[in-house]
Each structure stands twice: as structure tokens, then as C-alpha cells.
Amino acid sequence: MKNSLKLAALVTFAIAVLAVSCAPPPPEVQVSQARARYDVQIASFQVLEPPAEEVPVDEGLGEEGTDAGDETADAVDDAGDGVAEEAGDAIEPVVEPGPVTVRFDVLLRFDGPGEPLPGVTVEVLQQDETGAEKASRRHYIETPGLVANDQRQVSFELEGFEVGETDSFGVTLRQAVPAEERGEYQEYAAAMEAGSGG
């Protein structure tokens, strides 16, 4: 009888251990495991020129500071000497310095096994010529249709960079995201919301 009870207890314990080992990990752990299988590399970046502001430019005078001629004159004085009283105005685009938009082309790959996430958050890093970090931004990339061992090129634009002539950019995928920061990552936030039944 005692042996039967011991055997039953062992079987119950083994079933409990098996159930725990087969249970899926928490949603945030699953996201971390999936993110670890991604590889992201920057292919290129392009600083986009800001829209030019049109300002009037006086074309009434020639290169030597003299009258441009009757073709641009709107009127002549009463003495008839041919000197223009008013000159025509032209519109010339002027680009003011300031924050700009940067276009990024990145290569994104998911190495299986497992299913890719609907999207993944990457870190965009701006560095000066010495390699010192000037700015960092996060960007969520949607990847519908991405499958295991597949690679694709994705393009996106970010605004508000102060870019120097020798600056460079890099794109990385951060590993080991602290628990207190996971809510700032769309894939973690979605997984935790789904796990809580929200």
C-alpha cells in the first residue's frame, strides 16, 4: 500500500513538472526570444532637403549694378531717359538651415525557427566623425509577410535631425530590453496587452 502511494505521488509530481515545462513562456519572454532572431543592417541613408521658402529677389539691376534694360522696366520717368522706376521681381528658393528629415534604407532578416513578429522596434543612432553619439531614436518597422530565413529591404523617414557634414547613422536592434522600458516598444506593449486579456 505504501509503495502504491509513493508511486502515485511520483507520477503526480512527474505530470506537474511536465505540465510546467510544456507551458508557453510569458508573452514578453516570447517577444524577447523572437527579437533575438532578427538581424538588421543599414543599407544607406539620405538627408532630404527641407522645402525651399520662396522669397522675392530684385532683378532690376544687372551684374555691374546698372539698369537691366527696358525688358524688365515697368515704367520710365517723365524725361524719357529710359531709367526704370520699378524693376520686376523674381522668386528664388532659399533653404534655411535647421532640423532635417533623413530617409533610411535598412536590411531586415529573421532567422528561424519560430514565427516573426508583426513588427519590430529598431534603434537609430546618429554619430559624429569621432564616433560619439549625437542622437538616438526608436522606430517601429512593420513586417507583414516576413517569414523565417527571409530578408527584405525596408525604407522609412525620421524628422528632426541636426546633421553635420561628417555625421553618420547606424541602425541596431537592442537586446535585453529592461522590463521598465518594454512599454515603449510596440511589440512588447501589444504582447503584454494580449496576455492580460485587454
NUDO-516993 format. One record per residue (C-alpha): x, y, z; residue in one letter. Coordinates in steps of 0.001 Angstrom, whole numbers, padded with zeros to 6 digits, always signed. Layout:
# residues N
XYZA...
//
This chain:
# residues 198
+000000+000000+000000M+002795+002396+000905K+004595+001589-002322N+001438+002339-004284S+001091+005721-002586L+004723+006576-003318K+004296+005561-006944L+001161+007672-007278A+002938+010649-005735A+005873+010268-008114L+003553+010055-011098V+001667+013158-009971T+004925+015043-009482F+006196+013988-012916A+002954+015141-014552I+003172+018516-012787A+006786+019013-013892V+005892+018046-017452L+002975+020463-017472A+005158+023303-016262V+007901+022539-018777S+005395+022416-021646C+003650+025641-020705A+004476+028547-023052P+006660+031307-021626P+005100+034667-020734P+004293+036944-023705P+007181+039344-023018E+009623+036428-022949V+008306+035216-026282Q+008853+038690-027743V+012435+038767-026428S+013118+035352-027936Q+011732+036444-031297A+013652+039744-031282R+016879+037838-030664A+016417+036110-034046R+016311+039362-036010Y+019260+040895-037776D+019148+044487-039006V+021734+046422-041024Q+021660+049877-042532I+021965+049848-046325A+022010+053621-046861S+020710+056925-045594F+019876+060176-047344Q+019439+063645-045881V+016372+065159-047512L+016480+068845-048311E+013825+070850-046464P+011186+072605-048587P+012562+075816-050049A+010960+079059-048968E+010260+081357-051883E+011350+084968-051378V+011296+087832-053878P+014657+088804-055382V+015249+092149-057147D+016272+091625-060761E+016129+095282-061747G+019925+095732-061764L+022476+093993-063910G+025748+092457-062788E+027514+095838-062817E+024789+097487-060773G+023283+099282-063846T+019796+099198-065229D+018777+095787-066619A+017077+097360-069611G+013660+098140-070951D+012685+094419-070896E+012445+094491-067113T+011392+098113-066719A+007791+098754-065752D+007910+102489-066401A+010172+105350-067452V+010481+108795-065944D+008931+111917-067453D+012249+112984-069004A+012275+109862-071169G+015839+108873-070255D+014920+105164-070160G+015836+104631-066491V+013433+102172-064888A+011451+103431-061950E+010383+099958-060918E+012075+096628-061534A+010489+093238-061965G+010683+090773-059067D+011630+087106-059402A+011079+084268-056941I+014214+082446-055759E+014100+079398-053433P+016037+079815-050205V+016841+076869-047912V+017165+077811-044265E+019457+075702-042030P+017830+073657-039282G+016486+070200-038449P+016109+067933-041466V+014412+064691-042413T+016555+061613-043048V+015496+058661-045184R+016812+055248-044116F+017059+052022-046109D+017664+049001-043884V+018002+045263-044445L+015896+043229-042032L+016218+039455-041625R+014527+036898-039379F+016377+033651-038680D+014062+030836-037589G+012826+028671-036055P+009627+030273-034913G+007343+032925-036317E+008423+036529-036894P+006688+039305-035011L+004195+041571-036815P+006821+044279-036451G+009977+045115-034579V+011438+048257-032997T+014930+049341-034063V+017294+051928-032628E+018548+054645-034990V+021873+056117-033855L+023494+059328-035106Q+027260+059744-034606Q+029771+062462-035307D+033133+061956-037030E+034736+060739-033763T+032102+058082-033244G+030454+059925-030361A+026676+059557-030205E+024777+062725-031078K+021219+061440-031078A+019205+058233-030908S+015659+057469-031981R+013395+054438-031949R+011323+053375-034914H+008810+050552-035235Y+009040+048656-038529I+006010+046678-039621E+006960+043423-041365T+003797+041769-042686P+004502+038624-044670G+008052+038204-043388L+008884+034507-042949V+011706+032610-041303A+015094+032997-043005N+013708+035774-045175D+015379+039150-045733Q+013828+042320-047067R+014718+045978-047510Q+012584+048467-045638V+012586+052259-046011S+011366+054895-043589F+011877+058583-042803E+012540+060328-039478L+012371+064072-038872E+014222+066476-036621G+017910+065630-037062F+020656+068264-036897E+023094+066705-039357V+026721+067738-039788G+028727+067068-042941E+030738+064268-041288T+027896+062652-039336D+026931+059042-039876S+023977+056849-038934F+023563+053272-037783G+020558+051056-037127V+020610+048328-034482T+018168+046058-032708L+018538+046302-028957R+018745+043101-026953Q+017839+042631-023288A+015308+045467-023114V+014748+046306-019419P+011287+045472-018098A+010602+049097-017195E+011199+050189-020817E+009245+047464-022610R+006090+049551-022670G+007904+051944-025041E+008308+049155-027608Y+005207+048466-029644Q+005782+044718-029920E+006148+044333-026133Y+003154+046547-025425A+000948+044560-027812A+002080+041228-026368A+001518+042292-022762M-001903+043690-023603E-002873+040418-025334A-001524+038393-022416G-003584+040355-019929S-006716+039797-021963G-007080+043511-022770G
//
